[in-house]
Amino acid sequence: MAEAVDPDLEAAEFVLGTLSADERQAFLRRLAREPEVATLVHRWRERLAPLAVAAPDVEPPAELWPRIEQAIEGPVAANDPGAGRWKAAAIAAALVAAVTSGVAWQSSRAPVPTAPAAPIKVTTVSATDSVAALSPDGKTPGLFLAYDRDTGKLQVIPVGLEDDPAKSFELWLIKGAGAPKSVGTLATARTATVKSVKVDDRGDIVFAVSVEPAGGSKTGAPTGPVVLSGKLVDVPTT
Amino acid sequence: MATTAADSPLEDLIAATAAEDRAAFAQLYRRTSAKLYGILLRILGDRAQADDAMQDVFVRVWRSANGYDAGRGNPISWLATIARNHAIDLRRRAGARGAGRQADVELDTLIDREGGASSEQLAALNACLSRLEPDQRALILAAYLNGESREELAARLDRPVGTIKSWLHRGLAALKACLDG
C-alpha cells in the first residue's frame, strides 16, 4: 500500500517469510530496481541464520541421495539401462535428423537472418518418454521438445525461431481444455535448454509458444500471438 | 576425480560442485543433508513433502552452486536459505493445510547444541532475542523456524493480523538495534 514502508523492516519480513503474497511481489520488484535493498536482505539473512543452523538435525531417508543423483544426471531407467540407452540414442538420432532438416529449411529462405545456426547440441538428450514438434499450423517445426517423465525434465530445442531483444518467446503447457500454464521463457531463440515441468498424466497435452513482452507474460496467461504449437506424443518403449 | 577431501571446507565443496564435481557434491550432501532436512521437515511437517523438497533443494544447489559468493556470508547459511525459501514457498502454496503447528522452540535447547563456528553468533542472537517482549520473540521464532505466515501467527496469539505486523516490526527493529549495537 504505502511506499512509506521502511525498506529495512520489509527486508526483515521478506527474510522471515511473513510478507503477504502481494507485498512479497511488490518487494521483489523493488529488489530488482534498488540494489541497496538486496544488501538489507543479505544483512537480515546473516542476522537470523544462526537460528536455522541451530535448529535440530534430522537424518534424511537413505533412498533420497540416489534420487538426487538421478535427478541431476538425466538417468536411464534404473531397471533396464540397456533399453533406456537405446531409446535415448534413437531419440537423439531422430532429433538430429529433424534439427538438420529444420536448419536446411531455414537457410533456404531469404533473407537468411544469421547464417546457418551453430549446430545445436542434442547429445544431452537422455531417457525420453514423450516428444513434441511445435510448428506454425502443422508446417515445418520451429521447436522440438523431449520430455523425461522420471526426472520431469523437458529438453527444449529451438530450430526455427528468430531472436528479438524486445520480445520473449514463452512456452506454455495446455492440458486438455485447461488454461495454459507457463513453462517459462526461452532464454534465446537459438539455445537448447532444459526446463523442469510436471506432466502428470497421459491425457492430451499440447505445448504452445507465444510472443510476449521481454521477460515473459506479466499476467500468467499468454498475451501475444501464438506462433507455434504441437501435441506431446509418447515414445513407444519397444 | 575426487579432488576434495572429506574435511574440506564447505566453501570448497560448493566451488567444486559448481565445476560439476560429483564427488564433491556427494560430500556436500553428506555434510549438510541432516541440517537441511531438519529445516524442511520442521516447516513442512510431513516426511513425504520434505523428501520431495529435499530433492528440489539439492538439484537447485547443483545447478546454482556457481551463484554462491563466499564473500557474502557463510556457506551453511546460503544452503539454509535455499532450503527455507523453498519450504516456505511450498507451505504457502499448500495454504498451510498440511503443516501442523510445531512445538515452540525453547531457545535454551538450541544453545550449546552446536560446538561449531556459529555458536558465538547464536549466543549473541539468543541474548538479543531474550530481551524482546515474550510475544514478539515467539512471533519471530515461529515465523523463522516453523515458516508460519502472518495469518498463522495471528491465530497463534489470537490477535488481528495488523497487530501481528506491528509487533513483528517492533520486535525486528529491537533485535537489529541489539545485534548491531
Interface residues (C-beta under 8 A of the other chain):
Chain A: D6 D8 L9 A12 E13 L16 G17 T18 S20 A21 H42 R45 E46 R47 L48 A49 P50 L51 A52 V53 A54 A55 P56 D57 V58 E59 P60 P61 L64 W65 R67 I68 E69 A71 I72 S196
Chain B: R22 F25 A26 Y29 S33 A34 K35 Y37 G38 I39 L41 R42 R47 A50 D51 M54 Q55 F58 V59 W62 R72 G73 N74 I76 S77 A80 T81 A83 R84 N85 I88 R92 V105 L110 I111 R113 E114 G116 S118 Q121 L122 A124 L125 I140 L141 A143 Y144 L145 G147 E148 S149 R150 L153 K165 L168 H169 L172 A173 L175 K176 L179
